Amino acid sequence: MKLDILAIGAHPDDVELGCAGTIAKEIKNGKKVGILDLTRGELGTRGTPEIRSQESKKASDILGVSIRENLDFKDAFFKNDQEHQLEIIKKIRTYKPEIVLCNAITDRHIDHGKGSKLVSDACFLSGLKKIETKDNAMQQAPWRPKLVYHYIQWMPIEPDFVVDISDHMDTKIKSVMAYGSQFYDADSKEPTTPISSKNFLDSIEYRAADLGRLIGVRYAEGFTVERYVAVDSIFNLI
């Protein structure tokens, strides 16, 4: 299956928090979107890998993505090295996405910035024909995504562009709340974490609302780029 967009996150729920609105919008527009989680978030304070796998399946169904896979890298201990790069390259060459969305370039959690650079490097390397990979014993052809964009997570990074997600904010919130073990629940007896507070849950909406305010819409998501965004005409800019 060829994908238009492959969204990659270090942990289950990274993609939902960072770019679920954009994903939902593009799926509504007829694009094929997949999600690739690098780890199972097994070192997270709340929940278990098994619970988070169930939650990620629920979130995927809400968004309507075409595929979702997990590479089972070690939470917090995966590296940006040949072994890990090759596993991502195999997925890029399998699904041949035009666009890859990945973690914030820097963030509170060390896996986010590390995962961002790992994915970015793998996207470049995937285009080199002398790097050989196989899928089900079949030789894979080189493939380099046209664009790599980084979504924004905990840190207030200034975006290079924003996407209007006003009609898809409800879907984003529902996909986030599919991870019931991780986020605010007044009745939960689990330990508190930086993302389990009511303030963090509220911040998902007020950040999107603030980005939307800046472009004159209700809600938006922001991204940073690795190269200049090119347009054929300035009239293509809203």
CYANA upper distance limits for C-alpha pairs under 8 A (distance plus 0.5 A):
  1 MET  CA     94 THR  CA      8.14
  1 MET  CA     95 TYR  CA      6.37
  2 LYS  CA     32 LYS  CA      8.24
  2 LYS  CA     94 THR  CA      8.07
  2 LYS  CA     95 TYR  CA      5.19
  2 LYS  CA     96 LYS  CA      6.04
  2 LYS  CA     97 PRO  CA      7.10
  3 LEU  CA     31 LYS  CA      8.27
  3 LEU  CA     32 LYS  CA      5.57
  3 LEU  CA     33 VAL  CA      6.19
  3 LEU  CA     34 GLY  CA      7.21
  3 LEU  CA     95 TYR  CA      5.99
  3 LEU  CA     96 LYS  CA      6.63
  3 LEU  CA     97 PRO  CA      5.30
  3 LEU  CA     98 GLU  CA      7.78
  4 ASP  CA     31 LYS  CA      6.43
  4 ASP  CA     32 LYS  CA      5.73
  4 ASP  CA     33 VAL  CA      6.45
  4 ASP  CA     96 LYS  CA      8.26
  4 ASP  CA     97 PRO  CA      5.40
  4 ASP  CA     98 GLU  CA      5.70
  4 ASP  CA     99 ILE  CA      6.89
  5 ILE  CA     31 LYS  CA      8.12
  5 ILE  CA     32 LYS  CA      7.06
  5 ILE  CA     33 VAL  CA      5.27
  5 ILE  CA     34 GLY  CA      6.91
  5 ILE  CA     97 PRO  CA      5.68
  5 ILE  CA     98 GLU  CA      6.56
  5 ILE  CA     99 ILE  CA      5.34
  5 ILE  CA    100 VAL  CA      6.24
  5 ILE  CA    101 LEU  CA      7.85
  6 LEU  CA     33 VAL  CA      6.33
  6 LEU  CA     34 GLY  CA      5.39
  6 LEU  CA     35 ILE  CA      6.21
  6 LEU  CA     36 LEU  CA      7.63
  6 LEU  CA     95 TYR  CA      8.47
  6 LEU  CA     97 PRO  CA      6.30
  6 LEU  CA     99 ILE  CA      6.95
  6 LEU  CA    100 VAL  CA      5.41
  6 LEU  CA    101 LEU  CA      6.83
  7 ALA  CA     15 VAL  CA      7.08
  7 ALA  CA     33 VAL  CA      7.96
  7 ALA  CA     34 GLY  CA      6.70
  7 ALA  CA     35 ILE  CA      5.28
  7 ALA  CA     36 LEU  CA      6.76
  7 ALA  CA    100 VAL  CA      6.19
  7 ALA  CA    101 LEU  CA      5.02
  7 ALA  CA    102 CYS  CA      6.42
  8 ILE  CA     15 VAL  CA      7.11
  8 ILE  CA     35 ILE  CA      6.22
  8 ILE  CA     36 LEU  CA      5.21
  8 ILE  CA     37 ASP  CA      6.30
  8 ILE  CA     38 LEU  CA      7.88
  8 ILE  CA    100 VAL  CA      7.79
  8 ILE  CA    101 LEU  CA      6.55
  8 ILE  CA    102 CYS  CA      5.35
  8 ILE  CA    103 ASN  CA      7.57
  8 ILE  CA    119 VAL  CA      8.33
  9 GLY  CA     13 ASP  CA      8.19
  9 GLY  CA     14 ASP  CA      5.73
  9 GLY  CA     15 VAL  CA      5.97
  9 GLY  CA     35 ILE  CA      8.34
  9 GLY  CA     36 LEU  CA      6.99
  9 GLY  CA     37 ASP  CA      5.54
  9 GLY  CA     38 LEU  CA      6.70
  9 GLY  CA    102 CYS  CA      6.39
  9 GLY  CA    103 ASN  CA      6.28
  9 GLY  CA    112 HIS  CA      8.30
  9 GLY  CA    115 GLY  CA      7.83
 10 ALA  CA     14 ASP  CA      7.22
 10 ALA  CA     37 ASP  CA      6.29
 10 ALA  CA     38 LEU  CA      5.29
 10 ALA  CA     39 THR  CA      6.39
 10 ALA  CA    103 ASN  CA      7.60
 10 ALA  CA    111 ASP  CA      6.70
 10 ALA  CA    112 HIS  CA      6.65
 10 ALA  CA    115 GLY  CA      6.21
 11 HIS  CA     37 ASP  CA      6.23
 11 HIS  CA     38 LEU  CA      6.71
 11 HIS  CA     39 THR  CA      5.84
 11 HIS  CA     40 ARG  CA      6.51
 11 HIS  CA     41 GLY  CA      5.71
 11 HIS  CA     75 ASP  CA      8.33
 12 PRO  CA     37 ASP  CA      6.36
 12 PRO  CA     39 THR  CA      7.80
 12 PRO  CA     40 ARG  CA      6.82
 12 PRO  CA     41 GLY  CA      7.05
 12 PRO  CA     52 ARG  CA      7.42
 12 PRO  CA     53 SER  CA      8.24
 12 PRO  CA     56 SER  CA      6.70
 13 ASP  CA     17 LEU  CA      6.60
 13 ASP  CA     56 SER  CA      7.62
 13 ASP  CA    176 VAL  CA      7.16
 13 ASP  CA    179 TYR  CA      7.59
 14 ASP  CA     18 GLY  CA      6.50
 14 ASP  CA    103 ASN  CA      7.91
 14 ASP  CA    153 GLN  CA      8.31
 15 VAL  CA     19 CYS  CA      6.14
 15 VAL  CA     20 ALA  CA      6.77
 15 VAL  CA     35 ILE  CA      8.15
 15 VAL  CA    102 CYS  CA      8.18
 15 VAL  CA    103 ASN  CA      8.33
 16 GLU  CA     20 ALA  CA      4.96
 16 GLU  CA     21 GLY  CA      8.45
 16 GLU  CA     59 ALA  CA      8.33
 16 GLU  CA    172 LYS  CA      7.17
 16 GLU  CA    175 SER  CA      6.73
 16 GLU  CA    176 VAL  CA      6.12
 17 LEU  CA    153 GLN  CA      7.62
 17 LEU  CA    172 LYS  CA      8.18
 17 LEU  CA    176 VAL  CA      6.77
 17 LEU  CA    204 ILE  CA      7.94
 18 GLY  CA    103 ASN  CA      8.32
 18 GLY  CA    151 TYR  CA      5.84
 18 GLY  CA    152 ILE  CA      6.19
 18 GLY  CA    153 GLN  CA      6.24
 18 GLY  CA    221 GLU  CA      8.07
 19 CYS  CA     23 ILE  CA      6.78
 19 CYS  CA    151 TYR  CA      6.81
 19 CYS  CA    221 GLU  CA      7.10
 20 ALA  CA     24 ALA  CA      6.53
 20 ALA  CA     63 LEU  CA      7.91
 20 ALA  CA    171 THR  CA      8.21
 20 ALA  CA    172 LYS  CA      5.55
 20 ALA  CA    175 SER  CA      7.88
 21 GLY  CA     25 LYS  CA      6.66
 21 GLY  CA    165 ILE  CA      5.90
 21 GLY  CA    168 HIS  CA      5.87
 21 GLY  CA    169 MET  CA      6.34
 21 GLY  CA    171 THR  CA      7.41
 21 GLY  CA    172 LYS  CA      5.55
 21 GLY  CA    220 ALA  CA      8.47
 21 GLY  CA    221 GLU  CA      7.71
 22 THR  CA     26 GLU  CA      6.74
 22 THR  CA    163 VAL  CA      7.25
 22 THR  CA    164 ASP  CA      8.38
 22 THR  CA    165 ILE  CA      6.72
 22 THR  CA    168 HIS  CA      8.37
 22 THR  CA    221 GLU  CA      7.64
 23 ILE  CA     27 ILE  CA      6.64
 23 ILE  CA     33 VAL  CA      7.52
 23 ILE  CA     63 LEU  CA      7.89
 24 ALA  CA     28 LYS  CA      6.70
 24 ALA  CA     63 LEU  CA      6.15
 24 ALA  CA     64 GLY  CA      8.01
 24 ALA  CA    168 HIS  CA      6.87
 24 ALA  CA    171 THR  CA      7.59
 24 ALA  CA    172 LYS  CA      8.00
 25 LYS  CA     29 ASN  CA      6.83
 25 LYS  CA    165 ILE  CA      7.36
 25 LYS  CA    167 ASP  CA      8.40
 25 LYS  CA    168 HIS  CA      6.84
 26 GLU  CA     30 GLY  CA      6.95
 26 GLU  CA     31 LYS  CA      5.92
 26 GLU  CA     32 LYS  CA      8.43
 26 GLU  CA     33 VAL  CA      8.40
 27 ILE  CA     31 LYS  CA      5.32
 27 ILE  CA     32 LYS  CA      6.73
 27 ILE  CA     33 VAL  CA      7.19
 27 ILE  CA     64 GLY  CA      7.71
 27 ILE  CA     65 VAL  CA      7.91
 32 LYS  CA     65 VAL  CA      7.60
 32 LYS  CA     66 SER  CA      6.69
 33 VAL  CA     65 VAL  CA      5.81
 33 VAL  CA     66 SER  CA      6.24
 33 VAL  CA     67 ILE  CA      7.84
 34 GLY  CA     65 VAL  CA      5.94
 34 GLY  CA     66 SER  CA      5.94
 34 GLY  CA     67 ILE  CA      5.27
 34 GLY  CA     68 ARG  CA      6.19
 35 ILE  CA     65 VAL  CA      7.78
 35 ILE  CA     67 ILE  CA      6.91
 35 ILE  CA     68 ARG  CA      5.18
 35 ILE  CA     69 GLU  CA      7.07
 36 LEU  CA     68 ARG  CA      6.21
 36 LEU  CA     69 GLU  CA      5.52
 36 LEU  CA     70 ASN  CA      6.25
 36 LEU  CA     71 LEU  CA      7.91
 37 ASP  CA     68 ARG  CA      8.22
 37 ASP  CA     69 GLU  CA      6.78
 37 ASP  CA     70 ASN  CA      5.14
 37 ASP  CA     71 LEU  CA      6.87
 37 ASP  CA     72 ASP  CA      8.48
 38 LEU  CA     70 ASN  CA      6.24
 38 LEU  CA     71 LEU  CA      5.47
 38 LEU  CA     72 ASP  CA      6.56
 38 LEU  CA     73 PHE  CA      6.06
 39 THR  CA     70 ASN  CA      6.96
 39 THR  CA     71 LEU  CA      6.77
 39 THR  CA     72 ASP  CA      5.32
 39 THR  CA     73 PHE  CA      5.27
 39 THR  CA     74 LYS  CA      6.47
 39 THR  CA     75 ASP  CA      5.93
 40 ARG  CA     49 PRO  CA      6.06
 40 ARG  CA     52 ARG  CA      7.63
 40 ARG  CA     53 SER  CA      7.71
 40 ARG  CA     70 ASN  CA      7.65
 40 ARG  CA     72 ASP  CA      6.74
 40 ARG  CA     73 PHE  CA      8.19
 40 ARG  CA     74 LYS  CA      8.45
 40 ARG  CA     75 ASP  CA      7.39
 41 GLY  CA     49 PRO  CA      6.98
 41 GLY  CA     52 ARG  CA      8.18
 41 GLY  CA     75 ASP  CA      6.12
 42 GLU  CA     48 THR  CA      6.78
 42 GLU  CA     49 PRO  CA      5.66
 42 GLU  CA     75 ASP  CA      6.66
 43 LEU  CA     75 ASP  CA      6.68
 43 LEU  CA     76 ALA  CA      8.09
 44 GLY  CA     48 THR  CA      8.22
 45 THR  CA    191 PRO  CA      7.70
 45 THR  CA    193 THR  CA      7.81
 46 ARG  CA    181 SER  CA      6.64
 46 ARG  CA    182 GLN  CA      6.53
 46 ARG  CA    190 GLU  CA      6.85
 46 ARG  CA    191 PRO  CA      7.46
 47 GLY  CA     51 ILE  CA      6.64
 47 GLY  CA     52 ARG  CA      7.29
 47 GLY  CA    181 SER  CA      5.71
 47 GLY  CA    182 GLN  CA      7.36
 48 THR  CA     52 ARG  CA      6.63
 49 PRO  CA     53 SER  CA      6.58
 50 GLU  CA     54 GLN  CA      6.96
 51 ILE  CA     55 GLU  CA      6.71
 51 ILE  CA    181 SER  CA      8.12
 52 ARG  CA     56 SER  CA      6.49
 52 ARG  CA    179 TYR  CA      7.39
 52 ARG  CA    181 SER  CA      8.10
 53 SER  CA     57 LYS  CA      6.81
 54 GLN  CA     58 LYS  CA      6.90
 55 GLU  CA     59 ALA  CA      6.67
 55 GLU  CA    178 ALA  CA      6.04
 55 GLU  CA    179 TYR  CA      5.62
 55 GLU  CA    180 GLY  CA      7.96
 56 SER  CA     60 SER  CA      6.53
 56 SER  CA    178 ALA  CA      7.84
 56 SER  CA    179 TYR  CA      7.62
 57 LYS  CA     61 ASP  CA      6.80
 58 LYS  CA     62 ILE  CA      6.87
 58 LYS  CA    175 SER  CA      8.13
 58 LYS  CA    178 ALA  CA      6.59
 59 ALA  CA     63 LEU  CA      6.81
 59 ALA  CA    174 LYS  CA      8.12
 59 ALA  CA    175 SER  CA      5.02
 59 ALA  CA    176 VAL  CA      7.54
 59 ALA  CA    178 ALA  CA      5.92
 59 ALA  CA    179 TYR  CA      8.08
 60 SER  CA     64 GLY  CA      6.37
 60 SER  CA     65 VAL  CA      6.24
 60 SER  CA     68 ARG  CA      7.74
 60 SER  CA    175 SER  CA      7.95
 61 ASP  CA     65 VAL  CA      7.40
 62 ILE  CA    171 THR  CA      7.56
 62 ILE  CA    174 LYS  CA      7.73
 62 ILE  CA    175 SER  CA      6.45
 63 LEU  CA    171 THR  CA      7.42
 63 LEU  CA    172 LYS  CA      8.34
 63 LEU  CA    175 SER  CA      7.23
 71 LEU  CA     87 GLU  CA      8.12
 73 PHE  CA     77 PHE  CA      8.48
 73 PHE  CA     78 PHE  CA      6.33
 73 PHE  CA     84 HIS  CA      8.42
 74 LYS  CA     78 PHE  CA      5.68
 75 ASP  CA    111 ASP  CA      8.22
 76 ALA  CA    110 ILE  CA      7.70
 76 ALA  CA    111 ASP  CA      6.28
 78 PHE  CA     84 HIS  CA      8.02
 79 LYS  CA     84 HIS  CA      7.21
 79 LYS  CA    114 LYS  CA      8.08
 79 LYS  CA    118 LEU  CA      8.23
 80 ASN  CA     84 HIS  CA      6.85
 80 ASN  CA     85 GLN  CA      7.17
 80 ASN  CA    114 LYS  CA      7.57
 80 ASN  CA    115 GLY  CA      8.18
 80 ASN  CA    117 LYS  CA      7.90
 80 ASN  CA    118 LEU  CA      5.47
 81 ASP  CA     85 GLN  CA      6.49
 81 ASP  CA    118 LEU  CA      8.33
 82 GLN  CA     86 LEU  CA      6.47
 83 GLU  CA     87 GLU  CA      7.21
 84 HIS  CA     88 ILE  CA      7.13
 84 HIS  CA    118 LEU  CA      8.39
 85 GLN  CA     89 ILE  CA      6.59
 85 GLN  CA    118 LEU  CA      7.10
 85 GLN  CA    119 VAL  CA      7.91
 85 GLN  CA    121 ASP  CA      7.91
 85 GLN  CA    122 ALA  CA      5.63
 86 LEU  CA     90 LYS  CA      6.69
 86 LEU  CA    122 ALA  CA      7.73
 86 LEU  CA    133 THR  CA      8.05
 87 GLU  CA     91 LYS  CA      7.28
 88 ILE  CA     92 ILE  CA      6.77
 88 ILE  CA    119 VAL  CA      7.64
 88 ILE  CA    122 ALA  CA      6.78
 89 ILE  CA     93 ARG  CA      6.58
 89 ILE  CA    122 ALA  CA      6.15
 89 ILE  CA    123 CYS  CA      7.31
 89 ILE  CA    125 LEU  CA      7.82
 89 ILE  CA    126 SER  CA      5.66
 89 ILE  CA    133 THR  CA      8.41
 90 LYS  CA     94 THR  CA      6.55
 90 LYS  CA    126 SER  CA      8.47
 90 LYS  CA    133 THR  CA      6.87
 90 LYS  CA    134 LYS  CA      7.66
 90 LYS  CA    135 ASP  CA      7.46
 90 LYS  CA    140 GLN  CA      8.22
 91 LYS  CA     95 TYR  CA      6.61
 92 ILE  CA     96 LYS  CA      5.88
 92 ILE  CA     97 PRO  CA      7.17
 92 ILE  CA    123 CYS  CA      7.75
 92 ILE  CA    126 SER  CA      7.55
 92 ILE  CA    143 TRP  CA      7.41
 92 ILE  CA    144 ARG  CA      8.18
 92 ILE  CA    145 PRO  CA      8.42
 93 ARG  CA    126 SER  CA      7.48
 93 ARG  CA    140 GLN  CA      6.97
 93 ARG  CA    141 ALA  CA      7.16
 93 ARG  CA    142 PRO  CA      6.85
 93 ARG  CA    143 TRP  CA      5.88
 93 ARG  CA    144 ARG  CA      8.46
 94 THR  CA    135 ASP  CA      7.99
 94 THR  CA    140 GLN  CA      8.02
 96 LYS  CA    143 TRP  CA      6.71
 96 LYS  CA    144 ARG  CA      8.12
 96 LYS  CA    145 PRO  CA      7.56
 97 PRO  CA    145 PRO  CA      6.28
 98 GLU  CA    145 PRO  CA      5.29
 98 GLU  CA    146 LYS  CA      5.80
 98 GLU  CA    147 LEU  CA      7.19
 99 ILE  CA    145 PRO  CA      6.07
 99 ILE  CA    146 LYS  CA      6.49
 99 ILE  CA    147 LEU  CA      5.39
 99 ILE  CA    148 VAL  CA      6.40
 99 ILE  CA    149 TYR  CA      8.09
100 VAL  CA    145 PRO  CA      7.16
100 VAL  CA    147 LEU  CA      6.86
100 VAL  CA    148 VAL  CA      5.33
100 VAL  CA    149 TYR  CA      6.82
101 LEU  CA    148 VAL  CA      6.43
101 LEU  CA    149 TYR  CA      5.44
101 LEU  CA    150 HIS  CA      6.16
101 LEU  CA    151 TYR  CA      7.27
102 CYS  CA    115 GLY  CA      8.32
102 CYS  CA    116 SER  CA      6.37
102 CYS  CA    119 VAL  CA      7.53
102 CYS  CA    148 VAL  CA      7.96
102 CYS  CA    149 TYR  CA      6.92
102 CYS  CA    150 HIS  CA      5.43
102 CYS  CA    151 TYR  CA      6.71
103 ASN  CA    112 HIS  CA      5.94
103 ASN  CA    113 GLY  CA      7.19
103 ASN  CA    115 GLY  CA      6.86
103 ASN  CA    116 SER  CA      5.23
103 ASN  CA    150 HIS  CA      6.01
103 ASN  CA    151 TYR  CA      6.28
103 ASN  CA    152 ILE  CA      7.71
103 ASN  CA    153 GLN  CA      8.08
104 ALA  CA    112 HIS  CA      6.57
104 ALA  CA    113 GLY  CA      6.48
104 ALA  CA    116 SER  CA      6.61
104 ALA  CA    150 HIS  CA      5.74
104 ALA  CA    151 TYR  CA      5.80
104 ALA  CA    152 ILE  CA      5.58
104 ALA  CA    153 GLN  CA      6.54
105 ILE  CA    112 HIS  CA      7.69
105 ILE  CA    113 GLY  CA      5.34
105 ILE  CA    114 LYS  CA      8.49
105 ILE  CA    116 SER  CA      6.09
105 ILE  CA    117 LYS  CA      7.63
105 ILE  CA    150 HIS  CA      7.17
106 THR  CA    110 ILE  CA      8.49
106 THR  CA    112 HIS  CA      7.09
106 THR  CA    113 GLY  CA      4.86
106 THR  CA    116 SER  CA      8.48
106 THR  CA    155 MET  CA      8.11
107 ASP  CA    112 HIS  CA      6.50
107 ASP  CA    113 GLY  CA      6.42
107 ASP  CA    153 GLN  CA      7.39
107 ASP  CA    154 TRP  CA      6.58
107 ASP  CA    155 MET  CA      6.06
108 ARG  CA    112 HIS  CA      8.25
108 ARG  CA    154 TRP  CA      6.87
108 ARG  CA    155 MET  CA      7.32
109 HIS  CA    113 GLY  CA      8.09
110 ILE  CA    114 LYS  CA      6.75
111 ASP  CA    115 GLY  CA      6.03
112 HIS  CA    116 SER  CA      6.50
113 GLY  CA    117 LYS  CA      6.90
114 LYS  CA    118 LEU  CA      6.66
115 GLY  CA    119 VAL  CA      6.56
116 SER  CA    120 SER  CA      6.66
116 SER  CA    150 HIS  CA      7.89
117 LYS  CA    121 ASP  CA      6.51
118 LEU  CA    122 ALA  CA      6.64
119 VAL  CA    123 CYS  CA      6.61
120 SER  CA    124 PHE  CA      7.09
120 SER  CA    148 VAL  CA      7.47
121 ASP  CA    125 LEU  CA      6.70
122 ALA  CA    126 SER  CA      6.34
123 CYS  CA    127 GLY  CA      7.65
123 CYS  CA    144 ARG  CA      6.30
123 CYS  CA    145 PRO  CA      6.96
123 CYS  CA    148 VAL  CA      8.39
124 PHE  CA    128 LEU  CA      8.07
124 PHE  CA    144 ARG  CA      6.69
125 LEU  CA    131 ILE  CA      8.04
125 LEU  CA    144 ARG  CA      8.22
126 SER  CA    131 ILE  CA      7.95
126 SER  CA    142 PRO  CA      6.27
126 SER  CA    143 TRP  CA      6.05
126 SER  CA    144 ARG  CA      6.04
127 GLY  CA    142 PRO  CA      5.31
127 GLY  CA    143 TRP  CA      5.21
127 GLY  CA    144 ARG  CA      4.92
128 LEU  CA    142 PRO  CA      6.57
128 LEU  CA    143 TRP  CA      8.41
129 LYS  CA    141 ALA  CA      7.71
129 LYS  CA    142 PRO  CA      5.81
132 GLU  CA    139 GLN  CA      7.84
132 GLU  CA    140 GLN  CA      7.63
133 THR  CA    139 GLN  CA      6.61
133 THR  CA    140 GLN  CA      6.15
134 LYS  CA    138 MET  CA      5.61
134 LYS  CA    139 GLN  CA      4.99
134 LYS  CA    140 GLN  CA      5.82
135 ASP  CA    139 GLN  CA      7.08
135 ASP  CA    140 GLN  CA      7.09
148 VAL  CA    225 VAL  CA      7.32
148 VAL  CA    226 GLU  CA      7.21
149 TYR  CA    223 PHE  CA      6.65
149 TYR  CA    224 THR  CA      6.36
149 TYR  CA    225 VAL  CA      5.59
149 TYR  CA    226 GLU  CA      7.47
150 HIS  CA    223 PHE  CA      5.82
150 HIS  CA    224 THR  CA      5.64
150 HIS  CA    225 VAL  CA      6.96
151 TYR  CA    221 GLU  CA      8.37
151 TYR  CA    222 GLY  CA      6.77
151 TYR  CA    223 PHE  CA      5.09
151 TYR  CA    224 THR  CA      7.09
152 ILE  CA    156 PRO  CA      7.88
152 ILE  CA    157 ILE  CA      6.96
152 ILE  CA    159 PRO  CA      8.23
152 ILE  CA    221 GLU  CA      8.50
152 ILE  CA    222 GLY  CA      6.79
152 ILE  CA    223 PHE  CA      6.68
152 ILE  CA    224 THR  CA      8.28
158 GLU  CA    222 GLY  CA      8.42
158 GLU  CA    224 THR  CA      8.22
159 PRO  CA    222 GLY  CA      5.58
159 PRO  CA    223 PHE  CA      5.51
159 PRO  CA    224 THR  CA      5.59
160 ASP  CA    222 GLY  CA      7.79
160 ASP  CA    223 PHE  CA      6.47
160 ASP  CA    224 THR  CA      5.33
160 ASP  CA    225 VAL  CA      6.89
161 PHE  CA    222 GLY  CA      6.40
161 PHE  CA    223 PHE  CA      6.20
161 PHE  CA    224 THR  CA      7.27
162 VAL  CA    211 LEU  CA      7.81
162 VAL  CA    220 ALA  CA      6.64
162 VAL  CA    221 GLU  CA      5.91
162 VAL  CA    222 GLY  CA      4.78
162 VAL  CA    223 PHE  CA      6.69
163 VAL  CA    220 ALA  CA      5.73
163 VAL  CA    221 GLU  CA      5.80
163 VAL  CA    222 GLY  CA      6.94
164 ASP  CA    212 GLY  CA      7.33
164 ASP  CA    217 VAL  CA      7.24
164 ASP  CA    218 ARG  CA      8.38
164 ASP  CA    219 TYR  CA      6.61
164 ASP  CA    220 ALA  CA      4.96
164 ASP  CA    221 GLU  CA      7.34
165 ILE  CA    169 MET  CA      6.48
165 ILE  CA    218 ARG  CA      8.49
165 ILE  CA    219 TYR  CA      5.99
165 ILE  CA    220 ALA  CA      5.46
165 ILE  CA    221 GLU  CA      7.34
166 SER  CA    212 GLY  CA      8.48
166 SER  CA    217 VAL  CA      7.34
166 SER  CA    218 ARG  CA      5.88
166 SER  CA    219 TYR  CA      5.10
166 SER  CA    220 ALA  CA      7.11
168 HIS  CA    172 LYS  CA      6.88
169 MET  CA    173 ILE  CA      6.77
169 MET  CA    219 TYR  CA      7.44
170 ASP  CA    174 LYS  CA      6.69
171 THR  CA    175 SER  CA      6.64
172 LYS  CA    176 VAL  CA      6.77
173 ILE  CA    177 MET  CA      6.57
174 LYS  CA    178 ALA  CA      6.74
175 SER  CA    179 TYR  CA      8.10
177 MET  CA    183 PHE  CA      7.56
179 TYR  CA    183 PHE  CA      7.27
180 GLY  CA    184 TYR  CA      8.27
180 GLY  CA    185 ASP  CA      8.07
182 GLN  CA    195 ILE  CA      7.59
182 GLN  CA    196 SER  CA      6.51
183 PHE  CA    195 ILE  CA      6.53
183 PHE  CA    196 SER  CA      4.72
183 PHE  CA    197 SER  CA      7.49
183 PHE  CA    201 LEU  CA      7.45
184 TYR  CA    195 ILE  CA      8.12
184 TYR  CA    196 SER  CA      5.04
184 TYR  CA    197 SER  CA      5.81
184 TYR  CA    198 LYS  CA      6.01
184 TYR  CA    201 LEU  CA      7.01
185 ASP  CA    196 SER  CA      8.08
192 THR  CA    196 SER  CA      6.39
192 THR  CA    197 SER  CA      7.63
193 THR  CA    197 SER  CA      7.53
194 PRO  CA    200 PHE  CA      7.88
195 ILE  CA    200 PHE  CA      6.06
195 ILE  CA    201 LEU  CA      7.87
196 SER  CA    200 PHE  CA      7.31
196 SER  CA    201 LEU  CA      7.92
197 SER  CA    201 LEU  CA      7.07
198 LYS  CA    202 ASP  CA      6.64
199 ASN  CA    203 SER  CA      6.56
200 PHE  CA    204 ILE  CA      7.25
201 LEU  CA    205 GLU  CA      8.11
202 ASP  CA    206 TYR  CA      6.89
203 SER  CA    207 ARG  CA      6.15
204 ILE  CA    208 ALA  CA      6.90
205 GLU  CA    209 ALA  CA      6.49
205 GLU  CA    219 TYR  CA      8.42
206 TYR  CA    210 ASP  CA      6.47
207 ARG  CA    211 LEU  CA      6.76
208 ALA  CA    212 GLY  CA      6.53
208 ALA  CA    218 ARG  CA      8.46
208 ALA  CA    219 TYR  CA      5.33
208 ALA  CA    220 ALA  CA      5.43
208 ALA  CA    221 GLU  CA      6.39
209 ALA  CA    213 ARG  CA      6.54
209 ALA  CA    218 ARG  CA      6.25
209 ALA  CA    219 TYR  CA      5.06
209 ALA  CA    220 ALA  CA      7.14
210 ASP  CA    214 LEU  CA      7.02
210 ASP  CA    219 TYR  CA      7.87
210 ASP  CA    220 ALA  CA      8.42
211 LEU  CA    215 ILE  CA      7.45
211 LEU  CA    219 TYR  CA      7.07
211 LEU  CA    220 ALA  CA      5.84
211 LEU  CA    221 GLU  CA      7.21
211 LEU  CA    222 GLY  CA      7.75
212 GLY  CA    216 GLY  CA      6.48
212 GLY  CA    217 VAL  CA      5.21
212 GLY  CA    218 ARG  CA      5.49
212 GLY  CA    219 TYR  CA      4.71
212 GLY  CA    220 ALA  CA      5.09
212 GLY  CA    221 GLU  CA      8.31
213 ARG  CA    217 VAL  CA      6.32
213 ARG  CA    218 ARG  CA      6.88
213 ARG  CA    219 TYR  CA      7.85
225 VAL  CA    229 VAL  CA      8.08
231 VAL  CA    236 ASN  CA      7.28
231 VAL  CA    237 LEU  CA      8.40
232 ASP  CA    236 ASN  CA      7.83
233 SER  CA    237 LEU  CA      8.24
